[in-house]
């Protein structure tokens, strides 16, 4: 039986009387890519915000790695134990080079801060730089390591942010619409990158509207509609589910 890395139990969240999350129960298996799909306003980003400490649920619990409670921890504390999130809008440092952007979170993972100039020793700095170089190589941007981040296209900024997450070596990576706003060429490059990362065994939760992306990388898919999970299954099971087609695409084929 597959090991559960993240367990979401009976999570509810309301905003001004509107139920955004309705009794969510979900298990994320280690080493798998679990996609969460659904129409706008279904509660997908709200669910991720609960998982990374940006929102507190009204009721319910989220546990990590066999029982460590997430609810009540601050976002930086959750990041330190191994949950890292890629946001819808790229969160980068525009005035720094690509290499500096990736070195910062590598340092933060060690001491909990963004103090670029403070290293314990020269060997520590060299080690962090080597880790950053490895992450940039993974995303295929090592040859641009000295480029200032503000000059990148949207697609390249998303890949840079992904490198900033990968260098932290998270146990669970949460991606909120990783291909949003990308041209098809950039989307296809991102799909190949996600497949490459998948081969490395990293556990991932992906929120995505592009079904081509979802069906290309997901091992399991959960469908949210009006704050509730209406189906969970393999890509083939989700494609064949008439309830999912009705809720998500008005009955059209996925």
C-alpha positions in Angstrom: 0.0 0.0 0.0 1.3 3.4 -1.0 2.6 5.7 1.8 0.6 8.9 2.5 2.7 12.0 2.7 -0.2 14.5 3.2 -3.6 13.8 4.7 -6.4 16.3 4.6 -9.3 15.4 7.0 -12.7 17.0 7.3 -11.5 20.5 6.2 -14.1 23.2 6.0 -13.6 26.9 5.2 -16.1 29.7 4.8 -15.8 33.3 3.8 -18.6 35.6 4.9 -21.1 32.7 5.0 -20.0 31.3 1.6 -18.7 27.7 2.0 -15.4 27.6 0.1 -14.3 24.1 1.3 -16.9 21.6 2.2 -15.7 18.6 4.3 -12.6 17.9 2.2 -10.9 14.6 2.8 -7.9 13.8 0.6 -4.7 11.6 0.8 -1.6 12.4 -1.2 0.6 9.4 -1.9 4.4 9.7 -1.7 6.1 9.9 -5.1 2.9 10.6 -7.0 1.6 13.6 -8.9 -1.9 14.4 -7.7 -3.8 17.0 -9.8 -6.7 19.0 -8.4 -9.1 20.3 -11.1 -12.4 22.1 -11.2 -14.1 25.3 -12.5 -13.1 28.8 -11.3 -14.3 29.3 -7.7 -14.4 25.6 -6.9 -12.0 26.1 -3.9 -8.7 24.8 -5.4 -6.4 27.7 -4.4 -8.2 28.0 -1.0 -7.3 24.3 -0.4 -3.6 24.9 -1.2 -3.6 28.0 1.0 -4.8 25.9 3.9 -2.1 23.3 3.3 0.7 25.9 3.3 -0.5 28.0 6.3 -1.8 31.0 4.5 -5.4 30.3 5.6 -6.7 28.5 8.7 -9.6 26.2 8.2 -12.8 26.6 10.2 -12.6 22.9 11.1 -10.5 19.9 10.1 -6.8 18.9 10.2 -3.9 18.6 7.7 -1.1 16.2 8.7 2.3 15.7 7.0 4.6 12.7 7.0 2.6 10.4 9.1 1.1 12.8 11.7 2.9 16.2 12.0 0.1 18.7 12.2 0.1 21.6 9.7 -2.8 23.7 11.1 -1.4 26.4 13.4 2.0 26.5 11.8 3.2 29.6 10.0 4.0 29.4 6.3 7.8 29.6 6.8 7.6 26.8 9.4 5.6 24.6 6.9 8.2 25.4 4.3 11.0 24.3 6.6 9.5 20.9 7.2 9.3 20.1 3.5 6.2 21.7 1.8 7.0 24.2 -0.9 4.6 26.1 -3.1 4.8 27.6 -6.6 2.2 30.5 -6.8 0.0 31.5 -9.8 2.1 34.7 -10.2 5.9 34.1 -10.3 7.4 35.1 -6.9 11.0 36.0 -7.9 13.5 38.8 -7.2 13.4 40.8 -10.4 16.6 42.8 -9.8 18.8 39.8 -9.1 20.4 37.3 -11.4 19.0 33.9 -12.0 21.8 32.3 -9.9 21.2 34.8 -7.0 17.4 34.1 -7.2 18.0 30.3 -6.7 20.7 30.7 -4.1 18.4 32.7 -1.8 15.9 30.0 -1.0 18.7 27.5 -0.7 20.2 29.6 2.0 16.8 30.3 3.6 16.2 26.5 3.8 19.3 26.3 6.0 18.8 29.2 8.4 15.2 30.4 7.9 16.2 33.8 6.5 17.0 35.6 3.2 20.4 36.9 4.2 22.3 36.8 1.0 25.6 38.2 2.4 25.8 36.0 5.5 27.4 32.5 5.0 28.9 30.4 7.7 32.0 29.9 5.6 33.3 30.1 2.1 32.7 26.4 1.7 29.0 26.9 2.6 28.7 29.6 0.0 30.3 27.4 -2.6 28.0 24.5 -1.7 24.9 26.7 -2.0 26.1 28.0 -5.3 26.6 24.5 -6.6 23.1 23.5 -5.5 21.7 26.5 -7.3 23.6 25.7 -10.4 22.2 22.2 -10.3 18.7 23.5 -10.0 19.2 25.9 -13.0 20.6 23.0 -15.0 17.5 20.9 -14.2 15.3 23.6 -15.7 17.6 24.1 -18.7 18.6 27.7 -17.8 22.1 27.3 -16.5 23.5 29.2 -19.5 21.6 32.2 -18.4 22.6 32.2 -14.8 23.9 35.7 -14.8 20.8 37.1 -16.6 18.8 39.6 -14.5 15.4 37.9 -13.7 13.3 40.9 -14.8 14.2 40.4 -18.4 12.7 36.9 -18.6 9.5 35.9 -20.3 6.6 34.8 -18.2 7.2 31.2 -19.0 10.9 31.5 -18.0 10.0 33.3 -14.8 7.7 30.4 -13.9 10.6 27.9 -14.6 12.9 30.1 -12.5 10.5 30.0 -9.6 10.3 26.2 -10.0 14.1 26.1 -9.7 13.8 28.2 -6.5 11.5 25.6 -5.1 13.5 22.6 -6.3 16.8 23.8 -4.7 15.0 23.5 -1.3 14.6 19.8 -1.9 10.9 19.7 -0.7 9.2 16.4 0.1 6.0 17.8 -1.3 5.8 20.5 -4.1 2.5 22.3 -4.6 2.1 24.0 -8.0 -0.8 26.5 -8.5 -1.5 26.7 -12.2 2.1 26.3 -13.3 1.3 27.0 -17.0 -1.1 29.9 -16.5 -0.7 32.5 -19.2 1.9 30.6 -21.1 2.0 30.2 -24.9 1.7 26.6 -26.1 5.5 26.3 -26.7 6.2 27.3 -23.1 3.5 25.0 -21.8 5.0 22.0 -23.6 8.4 22.9 -22.2 6.9 23.0 -18.7 5.2 19.6 -19.3 8.5 18.0 -20.2 10.1 19.6 -17.1 7.4 18.3 -14.8 7.8 14.9 -16.3 11.5 15.0 -15.7 10.9 16.0 -12.0 8.3 13.3 -11.7 10.9 10.7 -12.7 13.0 11.9 -9.7 10.2 10.7 -7.4 9.2 14.0 -5.9 5.6 14.2 -4.6 3.5 17.0 -6.2 0.1 18.5 -6.0 -0.8 20.4 -9.2 -3.8 22.8 -9.7 -4.2 23.3 -13.4 -7.0 24.3 -15.8 -5.2 23.0 -18.9 -6.4 19.4 -19.3 -3.5 18.6 -21.6 -1.1 19.3 -18.8 -3.1 17.4 -16.2 -3.5 14.2 -18.3 0.2 14.4 -19.3 1.6 14.4 -15.8 -0.9 13.3 -13.2 -1.1 9.9 -11.6 -4.3 10.7 -9.8 -6.9 13.5 -10.1 -9.4 14.9 -7.7 -12.2 17.1 -8.9 -13.6 20.0 -6.9 -17.0 21.6 -7.5 -18.5 24.2 -5.3 -16.0 23.4 -2.5 -16.5 19.7 -2.4 -14.6 16.8 -4.0 -17.0 15.0 -6.4 -14.5 12.5 -7.8 -11.0 11.1 -7.3 -9.4 8.6 -9.6 -6.9 7.9 -12.3 -6.8 10.1 -15.4 -8.8 7.4 -17.4 -11.4 7.1 -14.6 -11.8 10.9 -14.5 -12.2 11.1 -18.3 -14.9 8.5 -18.2 -16.8 10.0 -15.2 -20.1 11.7 -16.5 -20.5 13.6 -13.2 -17.1 15.2 -13.7 -17.8 16.1 -17.3 -21.1 17.7 -16.3 -19.6 19.7 -13.4 -16.4 20.7 -15.2 -17.3 21.1 -18.9 -21.1 21.1 -19.0 -21.2 17.5 -20.2 -18.5 17.8 -22.9 -15.8 15.2 -23.4 -12.6 15.8 -21.4 
